[in-house]
Amino acid sequence: MTHSHHHPRTLEGKSAVVTGGASGIGGAITKLFVARGARVVVVDLQEDAGRALADGSGDAVAFVPGDVSDRDVAERAVATAVERFGSLDVLVNNASVSRQKPFEEQTDEDWALAMDTGLYATRNFMLAALPELKRTGNASVVNFGSGAGLNGQPNQASYAAAKEAIRGLSRVAANEWASFNIRVNVVCPMALTAGVAAWAEARPEQYERSAASVPLGRFGDPDRDVAPVVAFLASDDARYMTGQTVMADGGSVKLR
């Protein structure tokens, strides 16, 4: 991570909630948001990682431990943003959990997990944030989709369904909330997270094939390839963009 003075302060004075913001892509987003001048409420189940991030970020990060599928956690995150930072300008719904198995093997529990942490968590955080985002008068919501949903990735039925549902919800909210100047966009990343790195180590040939099939020839880096796209969508540089799905995936999916 470069020092903050190398970063354009495109999020100066903005306050954000980032779900799953303690590590992986969420952690990269939190760190870049802070470097660009934002203050962030991190919501995460990983208490050690969350507290370490908050401790290492001065007053710029507040940590709210909890499960994103719990509606009370969404309310608490929004209240924390207002208490600590005075307002809420940006909501990033990054967290989600799912299990990979063939469609006919996915249980009701598997579906509930994908929907609760994906679709319903996104819905609950959006609803909890709405009064504050309205008050801001210039707000941005960034939700997370997935190439798994766009491509119909095998073994991802419940996850793909939740992610595509998030895209549908995001488009409707983009239309309904435009009058409040609340923008709602979706980003679909492809990144070398810890999970992907473990897979790369376990199945190097499969990983190499996968990376080679990306037009830009590699998996994205959470810090340099994904977080800056989210920071752009959160910033006033993207003030005329809403209802869009933005692929941060090396060219793997070309929307039309």
LOBAVEX-990268 format. One line per field, with one value per residue (C-alpha): residue number from 1; x, z, y; residue in one letter. Coordinates in Angstrom, 2 decimals, decimal comma. Each point is the difference from the previous one (the first is absolute). Layout:
! LOBAVEX-990268
num: (NUM ...)
X: (X ...)
Z: (Z ...)
Y: (Y ...)
residu: (A ...)
END
This chain:
! LOBAVEX-990268
num: (1 2 3 4 5 6 7 8 9 10 11 12 13 14 15 16 17 18 19 20 21 22 23 24 25 26 27 28 29 30 31 32 33 34 35 36 37 38 39 40 41 42 43 44 45 46 47 48 49 50 51 52 53 54 55 56 57 58 59 60 61 62 63 64 65 66 67 68 69 70 71 72 73 74 75 76 77 78 79 80 81 82 83 84 85 86 87 88 89 90 91 92 93 94 95 96 97 98 99 100 101 102 103 104 105 106 107 108 109 110 111 112 113 114 115 116 117 118 119 120 121 122 123 124 125 126 127 128 129 130 131 132 133 134 135 136 137 138 139 140 141 142 143 144 145 146 147 148 149 150 151 152 153 154 155 156 157 158 159 160 161 162 163 164 165 166 167 168 169 170 171 172 173 174 175 176 177 178 179 180 181 182 183 184 185 186 187 188 189 190 191 192 193 194 195 196 197 198 199 200 201 202 203 204 205 206 207 208 209 210 211 212 213 214 215 216 217 218 219 220 221 222 223 224 225 226 227 228 229 230 231 232 233 234 235 236 237 238 239 240 241 242 243 244 245 246 247 248 249 250 251 252 253 254 255 256)
X: (0,00 1,50 -0,04 -3,17 1,67 0,36 -3,77 -2,39 -2,30 -3,09 -1,97 1,01 -2,62 -2,14 -1,19 -0,55 -1,24 1,85 -1,34 2,58 2,45 2,65 1,90 0,12 -1,65 -1,88 3,22 1,56 -3,02 0,18 3,72 -0,35 -3,05 2,01 2,97 -2,35 -1,38 -3,07 -0,93 -1,32 -2,21 1,20 -2,55 1,46 -0,22 3,80 0,48 3,80 0,48 -2,63 1,47 3,54 -1,11 -1,81 2,97 2,39 -2,10 -0,16 -3,48 -0,79 -1,44 -2,69 -0,59 -3,42 0,25 -2,91 -1,71 -1,19 -3,11 -1,17 -2,21 1,08 3,60 -0,99 -1,78 3,00 2,45 -2,02 -0,40 3,77 0,76 -2,24 1,33 3,67 0,08 -3,15 -1,57 -0,06 0,83 1,05 -1,16 2,05 -1,71 3,03 -0,59 -1,52 0,42 -0,98 0,68 1,03 -1,69 -2,05 -3,47 -1,86 2,26 -0,50 -2,20 -2,53 2,72 2,44 -2,61 -0,85 3,69 0,51 -3,23 0,32 3,61 -0,37 -3,43 -1,63 3,08 0,25 -3,70 0,18 3,07 -1,55 -3,21 1,88 2,19 -2,75 -1,05 3,63 0,80 -3,06 1,23 3,40 -1,60 2,95 0,51 1,32 -0,86 2,36 -1,37 1,86 -0,98 2,06 1,19 -1,19 -3,56 0,58 1,70 -1,96 3,11 -0,57 -0,42 -1,11 -3,81 -0,95 2,82 -0,68 -3,72 0,68 2,45 -2,34 -2,82 2,26 0,42 -3,78 -0,52 2,77 -1,61 -3,36 1,58 2,01 -3,30 -1,92 2,81 1,21 -2,27 1,96 3,28 0,92 1,89 -0,09 2,52 1,33 3,61 0,98 3,61 2,37 2,78 2,80 -1,40 1,27 -2,57 1,14 3,65 -0,69 -1,72 2,98 2,31 -2,21 -0,76 2,72 -0,88 -3,66 0,95 2,44 -2,67 -2,46 2,42 1,00 -3,65 -0,22 0,71 2,40 1,69 -0,24 -2,27 -0,55 1,77 -2,50 1,98 0,97 -2,65 -3,25 0,02 0,70 -3,08 -2,14 1,61 -0,84 -3,66 -0,14 1,50 -1,47 1,95 -2,81 -2,78 -1,80 0,12 -2,80 -1,61 3,16 1,89 3,74 2,24 3,37 0,99 2,78 -2,45 -1,44 -3,62 -1,01 -3,45 -2,33)
Z: (0,00 -0,97 2,44 0,08 -1,40 -3,34 -0,19 -1,55 2,85 -2,02 3,07 2,27 2,69 -0,97 2,48 -1,03 1,24 -1,50 0,74 0,18 0,21 2,22 -2,55 -3,60 -2,53 2,81 1,88 -3,18 -0,43 3,61 -0,27 -3,32 1,19 3,00 -2,21 -2,19 2,94 1,08 3,45 0,13 2,16 -0,55 0,61 0,25 1,83 0,31 3,26 0,15 -3,55 0,48 3,23 -1,39 -3,01 2,20 2,39 -2,89 -1,64 2,69 0,15 -3,62 0,60 2,40 0,35 0,47 0,58 -1,20 -2,62 -2,99 -0,29 3,39 -0,51 3,35 -1,21 -2,98 2,30 2,34 -2,85 -1,26 3,54 0,53 -3,20 1,13 3,58 -0,95 -3,30 -0,02 -3,17 -2,48 -3,67 -1,33 0,54 -1,36 0,23 -0,53 2,44 -1,03 0,79 -2,06 -0,50 -3,31 -1,09 -2,95 -0,10 0,98 3,02 1,40 3,10 1,40 2,46 -2,86 -1,71 3,23 0,58 -3,48 0,11 3,61 -0,28 -3,62 -1,06 3,39 1,59 -2,97 0,31 3,77 -0,15 -2,81 1,98 3,23 -1,85 -2,05 2,47 0,39 -3,71 -0,72 2,50 -1,72 -3,28 -1,94 0,82 -1,58 0,54 -1,46 0,00 -1,04 -2,85 -1,45 -3,26 1,46 -0,44 -3,40 -1,37 1,89 1,66 0,87 3,73 0,74 -0,30 3,29 -0,17 -3,64 0,74 2,96 -2,03 -2,96 2,43 1,39 -3,52 -0,52 3,37 -0,79 -3,27 1,66 2,85 -2,54 -1,57 3,23 1,85 -2,87 1,21 3,30 -1,95 1,37 -2,64 0,05 -2,03 -0,05 -0,30 -0,99 0,95 -0,86 2,54 1,47 3,53 2,67 -1,15 -3,62 1,09 1,91 -3,08 -2,17 2,32 0,12 -3,74 -1,83 -3,49 0,39 1,41 -2,86 -2,56 1,75 0,13 -3,62 -1,08 1,35 -2,87 2,19 0,89 3,78 3,00 1,43 3,02 2,71 0,86 -3,46 -2,32 1,94 2,86 -2,35 -2,10 3,15 1,11 -3,40 0,25 3,53 -1,09 -1,70 -3,13 -0,57 0,81 -3,32 0,25 1,57 -0,55 -1,64 0,31 -0,23 -0,68 1,78 -1,45 -2,54 -2,89 0,76 -0,38 -2,52 0,79 -2,70)
Y: (0,00 3,35 2,90 2,05 3,13 -1,81 -0,38 2,49 1,06 -0,86 -1,09 2,89 0,61 -2,98 -2,58 -3,62 -3,35 -3,00 -3,48 -2,78 2,88 -1,59 -2,11 -1,17 2,31 1,76 0,68 1,40 2,29 1,20 0,82 1,82 1,96 1,21 0,87 2,06 1,95 -1,95 -1,24 -3,54 -2,17 -3,57 -2,75 -3,48 -3,33 -0,10 1,88 -0,20 1,26 2,70 1,31 -0,08 2,03 2,53 0,27 0,56 2,71 2,68 1,51 -0,84 -3,49 -1,17 -3,73 -1,58 -3,75 -2,09 -2,11 2,06 -2,16 1,34 3,06 1,48 0,01 2,16 2,48 0,04 0,65 2,99 1,38 -0,37 1,94 2,86 -0,01 -0,19 1,89 2,15 -1,38 -2,85 0,60 -3,41 -3,58 -2,92 -3,40 -2,25 -2,87 -3,31 -3,68 -3,03 -3,68 -1,54 -3,24 -1,20 1,58 -3,17 -0,49 3,51 -0,21 2,45 1,02 0,68 2,18 1,81 0,75 1,48 2,02 1,19 1,21 1,16 1,25 0,62 1,54 2,38 0,83 0,53 2,23 2,06 0,48 0,81 2,52 1,65 2,75 1,11 -0,29 2,20 2,56 0,10 1,03 -1,42 -3,65 -3,17 -3,65 -2,62 -3,53 -3,12 -2,28 -2,82 -1,42 -3,32 1,24 1,59 -3,13 -2,65 -1,41 -3,69 -0,84 3,57 -0,21 1,67 2,55 0,89 0,35 2,32 2,08 0,41 0,89 2,74 1,38 0,12 1,70 2,49 1,06 0,59 1,96 2,04 1,10 0,52 1,80 2,18 2,82 0,04 0,13 -3,42 -1,97 -3,80 -1,99 -3,55 -1,13 -3,56 -0,73 -2,79 0,10 -2,06 -0,22 -2,41 -2,56 0,22 -0,14 -3,22 -1,43 1,08 -1,92 -3,10 -0,10 1,94 -1,27 0,90 3,40 0,68 -0,91 2,26 2,94 -0,52 0,19 3,57 2,44 2,00 -3,31 0,02 0,08 3,46 1,39 1,08 3,16 1,23 -1,44 -0,25 2,54 2,98 -0,87 -0,02 3,28 1,51 -1,07 1,43 3,32 3,05 -0,98 -2,53 2,49 -0,62 -3,82 -1,98 -3,40 -1,31 -3,26 0,61 -2,99 0,14 -3,34 0,46 -0,08 -3,45 1,13 2,65 1,32 1,22)
residu: (M T H S H H H P R T L E G K S A V V T G G A S G I G G A I T K L F V A R G A R V V V V D L Q E D A G R A L A D G S G D A V A F V P G D V S D R D V A E R A V A T A V E R F G S L D V L V N N A S V S R Q K P F E E Q T D E D W A L A M D T G L Y A T R N F M L A A L P E L K R T G N A S V V N F G S G A G L N G Q P N Q A S Y A A A K E A I R G L S R V A A N E W A S F N I R V N V V C P M A L T A G V A A W A E A R P E Q Y E R S A A S V P L G R F G D P D R D V A P V V A F L A S D D A R Y M T G Q T V M A D G G S V K L R)
END
